[in-house]
Amino acid sequence: MLVASLPDLDSLDLEATKALLIAQHEKYTATLSSRASEIERLALLVEKLQRMLFGKRVVWAVVMGGCQSYVST
């Protein structure tokens, strides 16, 4: 991960400071959105793999009841 050096904020005028803040916010928002999408994709993959391994009823029981053990029915 590359760390960019922060410019001297005391030497920036108000508009440059606002532009820097907006750019950082957009970058942060894009990163957050990307991570949320990746988490959602991985959660769906886990559900799919659970269905393949244990069957639909067991996965549904885990989702509904928070079951800790996998008992096939």
Backbone as CSV, one residue per row, in Angstrom:
resi,resn,N_x,N_y,N_z,CA_x,CA_y,CA_z,C_x,C_y,C_z
1,MET,0.849,-1.172,0.000,0.000,0.000,0.000,0.895,1.235,0.000
2,LEU,0.693,2.071,-0.949,1.475,3.294,-1.057,0.843,4.387,-0.210
3,VAL,1.667,5.099,0.503,1.184,6.198,1.327,1.649,7.494,0.687
4,ALA,0.691,8.295,0.252,1.021,9.578,-0.358,1.268,10.592,0.739
5,SER,2.252,11.445,0.503,2.529,12.472,1.507,1.484,13.577,1.410
6,LEU,1.084,14.053,2.529,0.078,15.099,2.610,0.743,16.443,2.356
7,PRO,0.142,17.278,1.515,0.744,18.601,1.283,0.652,19.461,2.545
8,ASP,1.445,20.483,2.576,1.427,21.400,3.711,0.086,22.135,3.717
9,LEU,-0.765,21.758,4.643,-2.122,22.313,4.679,-2.135,23.793,5.033
10,ASP,-1.128,24.261,5.738,-1.073,25.677,6.099,-0.819,26.571,4.885
11,SER,-0.180,26.002,3.861,0.127,26.810,2.683,-0.983,26.782,1.631
12,LEU,-1.980,25.919,1.807,-3.074,25.827,0.836,-4.138,26.881,1.112
13,ASP,-4.723,27.395,0.031,-5.848,28.306,0.210,-7.119,27.487,0.442
14,LEU,-8.203,28.147,0.706,-9.453,27.478,1.052,-9.944,26.576,-0.082
15,GLU,-9.905,27.045,-1.307,-10.391,26.252,-2.447,-9.548,25.000,-2.661
16,ALA,-8.234,25.120,-2.525,-7.359,23.958,-2.689,-7.598,22.943,-1.574
17,THR,-7.836,23.427,-0.368,-8.126,22.539,0.754,-9.439,21.803,0.529
18,LYS,-10.454,22.529,0.049,-11.743,21.906,-0.257,-11.585,20.857,-1.351
19,ALA,-10.833,21.171,-2.391,-10.616,20.229,-3.487,-9.900,18.970,-2.994
20,LEU,-8.913,19.143,-2.131,-8.196,18.008,-1.561,-9.128,17.147,-0.718
21,LEU,-9.949,17.770,0.088,-10.897,17.053,0.927,-11.910,16.289,0.083
22,ILE,-12.433,16.912,-0.953,-13.405,16.256,-1.829,-12.771,15.071,-2.549
23,ALA,-11.558,15.236,-3.031,-10.872,14.139,-3.719,-10.641,12.966,-2.773
24,GLN,-10.221,13.254,-1.552,-9.996,12.185,-0.575,-11.301,11.488,-0.214
25,HIS,-12.373,12.263,-0.087,-13.679,11.680,0.229,-14.156,10.770,-0.899
26,GLU,-13.986,11.197,-2.139,-14.393,10.370,-3.280,-13.588,9.078,-3.330
27,LYS,-12.300,9.174,-3.056,-11.445,7.983,-3.040,-11.876,7.028,-1.928
28,TYR,-12.140,7.579,-0.750,-12.592,6.770,0.381,-13.924,6.097,0.077
29,THR,-14.867,6.838,-0.500,-16.183,6.302,-0.833,-16.072,5.180,-1.856
30,ALA,-15.220,5.350,-2.861,-15.027,4.321,-3.873,-14.426,3.060,-3.252
31,THR,-13.465,3.232,-2.368,-12.845,2.087,-1.705,-13.858,1.360,-0.828
32,LEU,-14.641,2.115,-0.093,-15.652,1.532,0.773,-16.690,0.762,-0.040
33,SER,-17.119,1.322,-1.137,-18.091,0.669,-2.006,-17.515,-0.619,-2.591
34,SER,-16.262,-0.562,-2.997,-15.597,-1.730,-3.557,-15.506,-2.846,-2.521
35,ARG,-15.149,-2.486,-1.298,-15.044,-3.490,-0.240,-16.399,-4.083,0.104
36,ALA,-17.437,-3.267,0.121,-18.784,-3.759,0.407,-19.232,-4.731,-0.673
37,SER,-18.925,-4.418,-1.914,-19.267,-5.311,-3.024,-18.529,-6.628,-2.900
38,GLU,-17.267,-6.577,-2.530,-16.468,-7.792,-2.373,-16.996,-8.642,-1.221
39,ILE,-17.386,-8.017,-0.119,-17.955,-8.751,1.015,-19.255,-9.427,0.604
40,GLU,-20.092,-8.714,-0.118,-21.361,-9.291,-0.586,-21.108,-10.476,-1.520
41,ARG,-20.141,-10.332,-2.431,-19.807,-11.414,-3.357,-19.304,-12.638,-2.596
42,LEU,-18.454,-12.428,-1.611,-17.914,-13.543,-0.840,-18.991,-14.208,0.021
43,ALA,-19.916,-13.421,0.564,-21.005,-13.990,1.353,-21.885,-14.878,0.480
44,LEU,-22.165,-14.448,-0.739,-22.954,-15.269,-1.657,-22.200,-16.544,-2.027
45,LEU,-20.902,-16.440,-2.193,-20.090,-17.611,-2.506,-20.102,-18.601,-1.345
46,VAL,-20.011,-18.106,-0.117,-20.072,-18.978,1.056,-21.417,-19.691,1.111
47,GLU,-22.506,-18.955,0.882,-23.834,-19.575,0.873,-23.921,-20.663,-0.187
48,LYS,-23.399,-20.395,-1.368,-23.425,-21.375,-2.454,-22.643,-22.623,-2.066
49,LEU,-21.466,-22.438,-1.503,-20.643,-23.578,-1.103,-21.295,-24.365,0.033
50,GLN,-21.958,-23.670,0.954,-22.674,-24.369,2.023,-23.804,-25.215,1.459
51,ARG,-24.539,-24.668,0.483,-25.611,-25.444,-0.149,-25.052,-26.672,-0.851
52,MET,-23.922,-26.508,-1.523,-23.309,-27.630,-2.228,-22.843,-28.709,-1.247
53,LEU,-22.319,-28.288,-0.118,-21.749,-29.226,0.840,-22.801,-29.849,1.751
54,PHE,-23.726,-29.042,2.252,-24.656,-29.520,3.272,-26.098,-29.647,2.801
55,GLY,-26.477,-29.012,1.740,-27.855,-29.049,1.272,-28.616,-27.798,1.666
56,LYS,-29.780,-27.616,1.047,-30.558,-26.391,1.241,-31.143,-26.270,2.645
57,ARG,-31.642,-27.361,3.205,-32.314,-27.286,4.507,-31.362,-26.873,5.614
58,VAL,-30.160,-27.387,5.585,-29.201,-27.059,6.630,-28.810,-25.599,6.541
59,VAL,-28.546,-25.111,5.347,-28.163,-23.713,5.169,-29.301,-22.813,5.617
60,TRP,-30.525,-23.158,5.305,-31.667,-22.356,5.719,-31.771,-22.328,7.244
61,ALA,-31.511,-23.455,7.899,-31.549,-23.504,9.357,-30.474,-22.604,9.950
62,VAL,-29.328,-22.546,9.341,-28.248,-21.695,9.819,-28.648,-20.230,9.678
63,VAL,-29.246,-19.874,8.550,-29.658,-18.491,8.314,-30.768,-18.094,9.280
64,MET,-31.739,-18.961,9.489,-32.890,-18.621,10.319,-32.602,-18.710,11.812
65,GLY,-31.889,-19.732,12.221,-31.743,-19.946,13.654,-30.361,-19.747,14.212
66,GLY,-29.413,-19.473,13.376,-28.056,-19.322,13.875,-27.484,-20.622,14.394
67,CYS,-27.874,-21.726,13.799,-27.433,-23.050,14.223,-25.904,-23.147,14.138
68,GLN,-25.299,-23.715,15.168,-23.853,-23.818,15.197,-23.368,-25.129,14.579
69,SER,-24.171,-26.157,14.597,-23.745,-27.436,14.037,-24.549,-27.735,12.776
70,TYR,-23.953,-28.501,11.895,-24.598,-28.843,10.630,-25.152,-30.263,10.742
71,VAL,-26.474,-30.357,10.758,-27.132,-31.647,10.818,-28.027,-31.749,9.610
72,SER,-27.725,-32.681,8.729,-28.534,-32.801,7.518,-29.848,-33.493,7.851
73,THR,-30.907,-33.056,7.131,-32.239,-33.646,7.362,-32.690,-34.335,6.111
